Amino acid sequence: MPTYEYECQTCNHQFEMFQSMNDKPLTDCPQCGGVVRRIVSGGAGVIYKGSGFYSTDSTVKADAQKKKDGAVSCPAKDSKSACAGCPATSGGSG
């Protein structure tokens, strides 16, 4: 449930109210009984930091699946030399 901001048009009292989206907007000021209006605010944005969000989730899962399936990648596969003891190259040496 969102928090809505209100301002009294009579006494300028500002307050917040935790309401359901289906609730009707408040009309009376809790301090003076005057007419209030709901203030439209931008709300709060969400920022995801660190590992474990979106693309990193799928790559971590994909890497785990490759290891499970026995697929091995060689960091030197595009170069002329092979990694020593690398199971992805034939013979393990260049």
N, C-alpha and C positions, 0 to 999 in steps of 0.2 A: 504494500500500500504506500502511495506517495505522500510526501509532506507538501502541503500547499501554503503559500505565503499570502497573507491578507493585510490590507491597510484600511484604516478607518478614514472616511472622507470628512468626518467632523473634527476629531481630535488628533488625527495623523498617527494613531497608535498602530504599530506594525507587530504582527504575531504570526506564528506558524501553527498549522493544524494538520495532524496525521489523519487522513481520510481515505476511504475507498474511492476508486475511480467512479463508482456508480452513485456515490453520495452527491446530493445537491450542494452547490457552493453556499457558504455561510452568508448571512445577510446582516446580522447584528454584531456590533462591536461589544466585546466582553467588558470593556471599561466604562463606556458612556452610553451604549445602546444605539449609537449612530449607525449609519449605513456603511458597510464595508465592501471593498472590491478585491477580487483575487488578483494578485500580482503574477504576471507571467515571468517565470525565471528559466534560465537555460538548463538547470539541473547539473548533475555531476557526470563527467565523462569517466570512462573506465580505461585505464592504461595497464596493459599486461607487460610485465617485465620478467626477465629470467627465462629459463628453459622450461619446456613442457607445454607450450602453447602453439596451436595451429600447425604450422609446417614442421616444427621439430617433433611433434607427436608422430606424424606419419613417417618421417625419416627414421626415427628411433625404432618404430615398429617394423619398418621395411628392413633395416639392418639386422634386427633380431630374427626376422623371417629368413633372410639370406643365410645367416649363420646356422639356423635350424635346418635349412634345406641343403646345406653343404656348399653353397655358392661362395667362392672366394674371389676377391678382387686383388690384383697386384698393382701397387702404386707405380711401378715401372713398366706397366704393360705397353705404353706407347713409346718407350725409349728402346734403344738397341741393347742395353744391358738389362740383365735379370737380377732379381733380388736373390741373395744367397739363402737357400733353404726355403724359398717361396713355393708353396704347393700349387700356385696358379701357373707356374712356368714348368716346362718339361725339364726334368733333370735337376732342377733346383739351382743351377749355376749357369753363367753365360758363356 
